[in-house]
Every structure is written in C-alpha cells, then in structure tokens.
Amino acid sequence: MKTSMAILFICLLFFSCDLFLNKENTEGEPNYTAQVVWDSGLITNDSQSHMVDGNFIYFYERPPGYTTVNIYSLTKLNAETGEFIWRSITFSDIVFCQPIVIGGYVYVFLEPNLIACFDRETGEHTATATVDIDHKNLEFEWNVTAYERYLYMGLCRNGRYFVRLDVNGIAHGAPETLQELRPEILWEPETGEYVCAKPVFYKNAVYTSTHSPLARSPVELAGFDISTGETVFYQTFGGPEDGNVPFPETGGGVASNPIFIHEDILYYLNWSISAWDLKTGERLYRHVFTEDIPEPKWYNASDSLQPLYYKGKIYYTSVESYTASGHRNIHCIDAKTGELAWNAITKNSPSLLSNPIITHGRLFIPQHSGLRVYKPETGKLIGIDKTFCGPKNLKYTFQYNQ
C-alpha cells in the first residue's frame, strides 16, 4: 500500500493549525481537512514502526523494485522537509519494534535474536550480532527500548528473562561476521511468564511487567535500579485472583505499552486500570472491568500503546475495532480516581495501533482510514479526514516541532 509518511508523522505538525470543518461524511461523522506539510511518496509495508530522532525520521520501507511484504530497508528522511537521505541494505524477518539510535549508530532487531547495525550518517551496514544466554536460542520480545548506552528487552523461548545489553560491546566494521553477545540478566520472573511490556524509565529506574496469555498466573510488575540492578518495586495482581470476572488481567501482550508513570504514580492500563504510589508501594486503586463496566461502551484494552497525560487525565488507545458495534478503543480516564471519563470507537477502521497526540487543544488519533480529531476534555468528535490511508498497523506516531 502506498502511503504518505508525511501524514503518519506530520499529521500532527500543523504549523498554522489550518484545519477546518466540512459537511458530514457517509457514516454521519463530520469531515475535517488536514494540511499536509509534505509527502515523501515512499512505499511502506503493512506492519512497521517509526522513530523520530532530532530532525530525522527512521522507518522500515519496502524499497523500490520489491513487492514481497517481508522485505524491508531502513530509510532516513529529514523530518522538516521530507527529503530522502539514505536507504540501507534490505533485510527480512523484522521484530516490529522501533529502530533505535544510540550514538553514531541505528539498531534494527531481526527475528529471532539478531541485531543489525547501521551508520547513522551514511546508512552503511556496520555490524551483525546475535543475543543469547547459554546457547538457549532465545528470541526477542518486541519491545526493545534504549536508555543511555543500553538496550533493554525481554527474551523468551527456552527461558524467560528481562535483560540489558551494552551496545559498546558491539564491534563495527565487519558486518559479515556474526558476533555473539551475552546480555546482563536483570530479572527472571517468578511465574516464568513472558516479559512483554515496553520498559519505562523513571528516576534512574526501569519498570516492566509480565504477560500471562490465559491468565494462568498473576501479573508481575517490577522496577529495577539502573545503576545497581537492585529491585526497587515489585507487585503482583490479576490472573487467577480475578476469580470469575469476564476479563481477568493477563498483562500487556506483544508490543503493548501498559505502563505509564507521572509524578511518582505508576499507572497500569490494560484489562484493569490500576495505580501505585512509587514512594510507598501502596496501590491507590484498581478497577477491574466486567461485562457491565462501562456498558454499553464496550471496553477492550489489550495491546494498548503509549499513553499521555493532559490536564489531570490519561489518554490512550487500544486494540482495533472492525465494526461500528465493536469495542471502544479510544480512552480517557481520570488520573486521580482511575474512573473512565469518556471513550470512543473508530468506526469500521481495521487499525487503531497508534499513539494519541494532543496539541493546540485538540486530540489527534491517526487510524488506518484517516485522522480523527477530538476535544480532549469531552471526547466530542470534531471531525475526521479520510482523504488518506495509513498502513494496517500504524504503530508509533510522533509529534515533531509543535
């Protein structure tokens, strides 16, 4: 599918905020017209992640001449102008987390446990490394995250770990040589479940959690001091303890970002809404969703992406909704109480895997079939622009130079 990379990033870059309301569309929703700043004209694959670093955009592109959906290259653009800068070698079997920039290199993660490294300035392939522990043939979880010179990630298959890798241990200059790297183990969950949640860094600590797909085990939520590796926070909740509720807490699944921290409060946003005081370890509240909460606005919070805080409320999106009667997937909760302020549904959109963005007093929600714009305080739909389409899985959406 051909799509405008400018829209995926610059749909939130309204220098003049030149948007205006038009007549209603065929679904009874008001139309909105967004100013497109630039259009790269490049072709993307259905599943990808994007990353903005300073004045540059890195993303996974289907390079010219390739029609196979699992062939990619790492491509760099100027974020302000959309100018093409470079395109890397092609590769396949990508783990769909964002490309990561540390120092002079960009890191791409390939299944099951390979890291491909590229020169930040030229796009040259500089190194290839495998990450494993005791030759167990471990696999990456999707949420690889960077902090300073370290990569933090979950590893699974023949063992379940939360680890970090010092990128200074990667030797550059011989990309045809496969380097074998052993990461530092920070945590082996007591339940033996997957470490899937995207790591969150706050006040020299890193936080993550486990995922129990069938709610066989409680969710483990843990934080570790970055300097010492010492456990600074640990809680278990959900799983079997939820009893007979229709939606027992299973934890954040693949590519999910259920953890959010603001002013020493850790929020966990998934099948339940929970909050903990990081200074005391006290749980402030937990709301477990049942069939009648918040009926009739069905709630589904699996695969939630990056939340944001705005004027005492937390905004986030969750799993896709294919029909108008499907699950609500745009959510706003009161940060103090965890109670639902409002939620909404994206009608007939096969994807809402994108980050919400608030700027100029408006909430912007990119989706597969356009861009939705809301009043953040009330959830009133201001309008939707369906003049462009994004890929099936938008993944991360960024605001640049607001």
C-alpha distance (Angstrom), angle and dihedral (degrees) to the residues before:
residue distance angle dihedral
M1 . . .
K2 3.76 . .
T3 3.75 112.1 .
S4 3.75 138.4 168.1
M5 3.75 111.1 -107.1
A6 3.77 86.6 -165.2
I7 3.76 90.8 65.2
L8 3.77 94.1 49.0
F9 3.79 89.4 56.7
I10 3.75 106.3 17.1
C11 3.78 96.9 44.3
L12 3.79 80.3 91.8
L13 3.80 94.4 45.3
F14 3.78 102.7 87.7
F15 3.79 103.3 157.9
S16 3.78 92.6 177.7
C17 3.82 93.8 25.1
D18 3.81 84.5 -130.0
L19 3.81 99.6 173.8
F20 3.75 126.6 134.1
L21 3.76 139.3 -174.4
N22 3.80 120.5 -114.4
K23 3.79 136.2 179.9
E24 3.80 121.7 -55.9
N25 3.80 120.4 -82.4
T26 3.78 126.4 -129.4
E27 3.81 92.7 -83.4
G28 3.79 92.9 57.0
E29 3.78 94.0 -105.6
P30 3.81 121.0 127.6
N31 3.78 115.8 -106.3
Y32 3.78 122.8 -122.4
T33 3.78 128.4 -167.3
A34 3.79 117.8 -146.3
Q35 3.78 124.3 -159.6
V36 3.81 110.1 -120.2
V37 3.80 109.8 -145.7
W38 3.81 96.5 -168.2
D39 3.78 140.9 -15.4
S40 3.80 119.3 -146.5
G41 3.80 93.3 -163.0
L42 3.82 89.9 -143.7
I43 3.80 124.6 141.5
T44 3.77 121.3 -120.3
N45 3.78 133.8 -169.6
D46 3.78 123.9 -113.6
S47 3.79 93.4 -103.9
Q48 3.75 120.9 43.8
S49 3.75 146.1 128.5
H50 3.79 127.8 -136.9
M51 3.75 133.5 -155.7
V52 3.80 133.2 -163.9
D53 3.80 116.2 -152.6
G54 3.79 114.6 179.2
N55 3.80 107.0 -55.3
F56 3.80 95.2 -14.3
I57 3.79 138.5 84.0
Y58 3.80 123.7 -149.2
F59 3.80 120.1 -167.4
Y60 3.80 143.4 153.9
E61 3.79 110.6 -98.1
R62 3.78 134.2 -173.8
P63 3.81 96.6 -124.9
P64 3.82 122.6 -132.5
G65 3.80 113.6 -78.7
Y66 3.82 95.0 24.2
T67 3.81 121.7 106.8
T68 3.82 98.4 167.9
V69 3.78 109.1 108.2
N70 3.82 95.0 -140.8
I71 3.81 96.5 55.5
Y72 3.80 113.6 96.0
S73 3.75 144.1 167.7
L74 3.79 129.4 -162.0
T75 3.80 108.0 -116.0
K76 3.81 130.2 -168.1
L77 3.81 125.9 -153.4
N78 3.78 136.0 177.2
A79 3.81 104.6 -104.3
E80 3.79 95.2 -147.9
T81 3.79 99.6 46.2
G82 3.82 105.5 18.9
E83 3.79 89.7 -124.7
F84 3.82 114.4 162.6
I85 3.83 111.5 -118.7
W86 3.80 108.4 171.5
R87 3.80 145.9 -25.9
S88 3.82 123.5 -146.5
I89 3.79 130.6 -141.5
T90 3.81 115.9 -70.8
F91 3.79 123.1 -97.5
S92 3.80 139.3 166.9
D93 3.80 142.7 -151.4
I94 3.77 94.3 52.7
V95 3.78 124.9 -175.0
F96 3.79 102.4 -129.9
C97 3.74 101.6 -125.6
Q98 3.77 121.5 115.1
P99 3.79 121.4 -80.3
I100 3.80 106.6 -105.0
V101 3.81 128.0 -139.9
I102 3.80 119.0 -152.4
G103 3.78 118.9 165.7
G104 3.79 111.2 -44.4
Y105 3.82 97.3 -15.5
V106 3.79 141.5 74.5
Y107 3.81 117.6 -144.6
V108 3.81 124.7 -149.6
F109 3.82 122.7 -172.6
L110 3.80 120.6 -138.8
E111 3.78 129.3 -170.6
P112 2.89 130.2 -63.2
N113 3.82 101.9 6.8
L114 3.82 111.0 -37.5
I115 3.80 129.2 126.8
A116 3.81 118.7 -156.6
C117 3.82 114.1 -162.6
F118 3.80 126.4 -155.5
D119 3.79 133.2 -171.4
R120 3.79 108.3 -104.7
E121 3.81 94.3 -140.5
T122 3.81 102.2 39.2
G123 3.81 107.2 21.1
E124 3.81 90.5 -125.6
H125 3.82 115.3 156.5
T126 3.82 103.4 -115.6
A127 3.83 108.0 168.5
T128 3.81 146.1 5.3
A129 3.79 121.8 -157.3
T130 3.78 138.5 173.4
V131 3.81 121.9 -143.9
D132 3.79 118.4 -147.9
I133 3.80 144.5 139.2
D134 3.81 120.1 -132.5
H135 3.83 92.6 -23.2
K136 3.81 93.5 -67.7
N137 3.82 93.0 141.6
L138 3.79 91.0 -124.3
E139 3.80 123.0 -172.0
F140 3.80 132.2 -137.7
E141 3.75 120.7 -109.2
W142 3.80 109.6 -136.9
N143 3.79 100.7 -109.5
V144 3.80 104.6 78.5
T145 3.82 108.6 165.9
A146 3.79 133.9 -176.2
Y147 3.79 132.1 -137.0
E148 3.80 119.5 172.8
R149 3.83 106.8 -43.9
Y150 3.80 95.4 -21.5
L151 3.79 134.3 93.7
Y152 3.82 113.9 -148.4
M153 3.80 118.9 -158.0
G154 3.78 147.7 149.3
L155 3.80 118.8 -113.5
C156 3.78 123.7 -160.7
R157 3.81 146.7 166.5
N158 3.84 108.7 72.8
G159 3.79 92.0 26.7
R160 3.80 136.2 -4.7
Y161 3.79 119.3 -115.1
F162 3.78 144.4 160.4
V163 3.80 107.6 -144.0
R164 3.76 144.6 164.7
L165 3.78 130.3 -143.4
D166 3.80 127.1 -154.8
V167 3.82 105.3 -135.2
N168 3.80 89.6 -156.4
G169 3.80 85.3 76.0
I170 3.83 90.9 67.5
A171 3.81 114.3 95.8
H172 3.82 114.5 -144.0
G173 3.78 128.3 -153.5
A174 3.83 104.3 57.4
P175 3.84 106.8 65.9
E176 3.83 92.8 167.7
T177 3.84 89.7 64.5
L178 3.81 113.5 85.0
Q179 3.79 109.5 -138.4
E180 3.81 119.6 -154.7
L181 3.80 113.8 -140.8
R182 3.80 129.1 -173.1
P183 3.82 113.8 -155.4
E184 3.78 126.9 -146.6
I185 3.82 111.2 -99.3
L186 3.80 111.7 -130.8
W187 3.81 99.1 170.8
E188 3.78 144.3 5.6
P189 3.83 106.0 -166.2
E190 3.79 114.7 -122.9
T191 3.80 91.0 -133.4
G192 3.80 93.2 51.8
E193 3.81 90.4 -127.2
Y194 3.82 129.6 141.2
V195 3.82 121.0 -77.3
C196 3.81 97.8 -138.8
A197 3.81 109.1 143.7
K198 3.79 116.4 106.2
P199 3.82 107.1 -104.2
V200 3.80 115.4 -109.9
F201 3.82 122.1 -155.1
Y202 3.79 120.7 -148.5
K203 3.83 131.0 160.4
N204 3.81 96.3 -17.3
A205 3.79 93.7 -45.4
V206 3.80 133.9 101.4
Y207 3.81 122.8 -143.9
T208 3.78 130.6 -161.4
S209 3.81 139.9 148.5
T210 3.78 144.4 -149.5
H211 3.79 131.6 -104.3
S212 3.81 122.9 -140.5
P213 3.82 104.6 -172.9
L214 3.83 96.7 -159.6
A215 3.82 95.7 32.0
R216 3.79 88.5 -109.0
S217 3.79 91.8 143.6
P218 3.77 136.5 26.8
V219 3.80 116.5 -95.0
E220 3.81 112.9 -100.7
L221 3.79 114.8 -145.5
A222 3.79 114.0 -170.1
G223 3.81 141.3 173.1
F224 3.81 128.3 -162.8
D225 3.78 133.2 -163.6
I226 3.81 106.6 -112.9
S227 3.81 94.0 -145.9
T228 3.82 99.3 46.6
G229 3.82 105.7 17.1
E230 3.82 88.7 -126.9
T231 3.81 117.1 150.6
V232 3.81 108.3 -109.7
F233 3.81 99.2 170.6
Y234 3.80 134.1 25.3
Q235 3.80 131.4 166.6
T236 3.79 136.3 158.1
F237 3.79 125.2 -155.9
G238 3.78 142.9 146.9
G239 3.77 126.6 24.4
P240 3.82 114.7 89.1
E241 3.82 91.9 -2.3
D242 3.81 88.8 69.6
G243 3.79 88.1 73.5
N244 3.77 115.7 -167.0
V245 3.81 100.1 -11.4
P246 3.82 111.7 133.7
F247 3.81 93.4 -124.7
P248 3.84 109.3 40.7
E249 3.78 114.1 -173.0
T250 3.79 110.4 -96.6
G251 3.80 98.3 168.9
G252 3.78 129.7 -116.6
G253 3.79 112.0 -40.2
V254 3.78 131.9 -148.3
A255 3.82 112.5 -32.8
S256 3.81 91.5 0.2
N257 3.82 124.6 143.1
P258 3.81 103.7 -161.0
I259 3.82 97.0 150.6
F260 3.80 120.9 86.5
I261 3.83 126.9 168.6
H262 3.80 125.8 -163.4
E263 3.82 126.9 166.1
D264 3.83 95.5 -17.0
I265 3.81 94.0 -47.2
L266 3.80 118.9 114.9
Y267 3.81 114.6 -152.3
Y268 3.79 122.8 -162.9
L269 3.80 112.4 -160.4
N270 3.77 117.0 -171.2
W271 3.80 133.3 91.2
S272 3.78 85.1 -20.2
I273 3.79 131.5 31.4
S274 3.79 112.5 -130.0
A275 3.78 138.0 167.8
W276 3.82 133.2 -165.0
D277 3.79 132.1 -170.0
L278 3.81 104.0 -126.2
K279 3.81 92.8 -157.2
T280 3.81 94.9 57.3
G281 3.81 103.3 18.3
E282 3.81 88.9 -127.0
R283 3.78 118.2 147.0
L284 3.80 107.0 -128.0
Y285 3.79 97.9 -166.8
R286 3.78 144.8 -26.1
H287 3.80 126.8 -159.8
V288 3.79 115.0 -165.8
F289 3.78 113.0 -160.3
T290 3.77 120.2 -129.0
E291 3.80 133.3 177.7
D292 3.81 91.9 -82.1
I293 3.82 98.7 43.4
P294 2.96 110.6 111.2
E295 3.82 93.0 -6.5
P296 2.99 129.5 -169.4
K297 3.80 89.7 25.8
W298 3.79 96.0 66.8
Y299 3.76 114.8 -137.8
N300 3.79 125.0 -144.4
A301 3.79 119.1 164.2
S302 3.78 104.7 171.9
D303 3.81 116.0 130.0
S304 3.78 94.6 15.3
L305 3.79 116.0 -179.8
Q306 3.80 133.6 -146.6
P307 3.83 111.2 -34.4
L308 3.80 123.2 -149.3
Y309 3.79 133.9 -153.7
Y310 3.81 121.2 -132.5
K311 3.82 128.4 166.3
G312 3.80 96.6 -25.6
K313 3.80 96.0 -42.2
I314 3.79 135.0 97.0
Y315 3.80 121.1 -138.1
Y316 3.79 126.8 -163.8
T317 3.79 142.8 148.2
S318 3.79 130.5 -133.1
V319 3.77 142.7 -173.9
E320 3.81 123.5 -15.8
S321 3.80 124.2 -89.0
Y322 3.78 118.5 -147.4
T323 3.79 100.4 -172.3
A324 3.77 138.1 34.0
S325 3.82 89.1 -109.5
G326 3.81 93.3 51.5
H327 3.77 129.3 106.3
R328 3.78 121.3 -54.3
N329 3.78 107.9 -110.1
I330 3.82 109.3 177.5
H331 3.79 110.5 75.2
C332 3.81 138.2 -172.4
I333 3.80 120.3 -175.9
D334 3.79 133.6 -179.9
A335 3.81 106.0 -108.6
K336 3.82 94.3 -147.6
T337 3.80 97.2 51.6
G338 3.79 105.2 17.8
E339 3.78 89.1 -130.3
L340 3.77 119.1 144.6
A341 3.81 112.2 -101.4
W342 3.80 95.2 -177.6
N343 3.76 142.7 -35.6
A344 3.78 135.9 -166.3
I345 3.77 142.6 -167.6
T346 3.80 130.6 -126.2
K347 3.77 102.9 -132.4
N348 3.80 116.0 -127.1
S349 3.78 94.3 -17.8
P350 3.81 115.1 142.9
S351 3.80 91.0 -154.3
L352 3.76 141.4 37.6
L353 3.80 97.4 158.9
S354 3.79 94.7 134.6
N355 3.79 139.1 105.2
P356 3.80 118.5 -102.5
I357 3.81 115.8 -122.5
I358 3.81 129.0 -160.3
T359 3.79 119.1 -161.7
H360 3.81 134.3 144.1
G361 3.81 88.3 14.5
R362 3.81 93.0 -61.8
L363 3.80 132.5 109.9
F364 3.82 112.8 -134.3
I365 3.81 120.7 -160.2
P366 3.82 116.3 -176.9
Q367 3.80 113.2 -155.5
H368 3.80 137.9 171.8
S369 3.80 92.5 -89.2
G370 3.77 102.4 40.9
L371 3.78 142.6 -61.3
R372 3.81 124.6 -48.9
V373 3.82 121.6 -155.0
Y374 3.83 123.9 -162.0
K375 3.78 141.3 174.8
P376 3.81 99.2 -108.9
E377 3.81 96.1 -148.2
T378 3.81 96.7 53.2
G379 3.78 107.4 17.5
K380 3.80 91.9 -122.9
L381 3.79 110.3 158.2
I382 3.79 108.6 -121.7
G383 3.78 93.2 -175.5
I384 3.78 149.5 -60.3
D385 3.80 130.6 -120.5
K386 3.81 111.2 -149.0
T387 3.78 97.1 171.1
F388 3.81 91.2 106.7
C389 3.79 136.3 37.0
G390 3.75 130.3 -145.6
P391 3.80 128.1 -152.2
K392 3.78 119.6 -76.8
N393 3.80 91.5 -100.5
L394 3.77 109.7 36.0
K395 3.79 94.1 178.8
Y396 3.79 112.2 177.0
T397 3.78 122.9 18.8
F398 3.79 121.4 -171.4
Q399 3.75 140.3 -160.5
Y400 3.77 115.2 -133.8
N401 3.82 127.2 -164.9
Q402 3.79 97.5 -19.5
